[in-house]
C-alpha cells in the first residue's frame, strides 16, 4: 500500500546554536573489573541502569550500584556489580550467549529485597533460545528458528516490559516475559535487492543473501495525521531497513551498504524535538560497514557523519546526562577496531583507542563515582591473559567551550 508523504522535519540543527557547545570529551579509563575465570570468555554485555536515550533518569542509580549482565561462550550468565562482586544466574544449560538485555525488574515490589538490585535479564543464544530471567531465575523461554542476532528494549511506554528480538534467519519478533506479541519475516517484497555486477567480489553477493537481522530498535515517528506512532526498525544484512507496526511492514528503505547497527534518539534538530522535549526517541541513527552514519528523520535518511572504521554498535546518551538541559543526543560509536568515537551534532568530538579490540561494548548511565561511562569487554586471550575477561570502565567527561 502506498504511503502518504509526511511533512519533512528540519535537519539543519540551527536551533542548537544558542546552546553551549562541546569542544570535546575527555575519555579516560577509570576502572578495570577482572571477571572470575570460571565464567569463561565473555561474548555479550548489557549495563543497568541503561544510559540509552529514552531510558535515562537522573536518579537512576540512587541505590549506588551499576550492574553488568555478562554472557559467555560457555552459556554462563552472571551479574557483575560496580563493587566487583559477581552473582551467577541460574544455570540453564544453554549454548553460547550471543545477545543480552538488562531491564528494570518486573518482579512485584514485595519480592524485591533491600540488598543489591537484580534487574531482569533477557538472553539470546546460539540455539535460538530467548530466556528471560527474573530475580536471577529463568522465568520464561521462547525459541526462534536461528541463532539470536539482536535484542533491544521496547520504548513504548504502554509496553515497558516488552522487547524486540531478531535472529539469523530474518525473523523479527516482539516479546515480553510471558508471550510473543507478534512475529514477522523481514522481506523486501516487490522491491528489488541491490544488484551485484558479475565481475564484483562474490563475497559481496553472498552477503546480500544473508537474511540476518543485524540490529533492531523501537522508534516513534509521525503518522499521516502527525501523531507519533511506535514502530520497530529492523536492519537486514541483505541491505535494507524496514519499519514494522505490530508485525506488519509499513516502510522499507534499500541501502547501498548493509546496516550493522541502529539506535533510537534525537540526533538532529526537528519540529518534534522542539514541541516534545521529553520525547527522546523520535529519530534513529543508522550505521553501516563503510563507517557511514545516517539519521532516520520522518521516514527519510539524512547524512550525519563518517568514521574511519566499520561500525559495530551505536549508542546514544541524552545531552541532559552531561549538562542538565535537553538537546541533540550524544552518540557513542563502537567500531570493528580498537577505536571508539563520540559524536555530537554531526561532528566527531572525541576518540578513544583501547589497547585491544573489545569483544562487547555497552554504555552505563551513571557508574558510581564516575558518571556516564562506556563499558569495554577485553577478551581473555588478549594482553597476555589466559585466565579471565575484564570490564574496562571509560568515563565520559564533557569539555565545554567557555
PyMOL commands that set and color helices and strands:
alter all, ss='L'
color gray80, all
select helices_A, chain A and resi 14-18+37-39+109-111+157-159+202-208+271-275+320-323
alter helices_A, ss='H'
color red, helices_A
select strands_A, chain A and resi 22-34+42-48+67-72+77-81+86-88+97-103+120-125+129-134+137-143+148-153+163-167+171-175+180-185+213-222+228-236+240-245+248-254+259-265+283-288+292-297+300-306+311-317+330-335+339-344+347-353+360-367+371-378+390-400
alter strands_A, ss='S'
color yellow, strands_A
deselect
rebuild
show_as cartoon
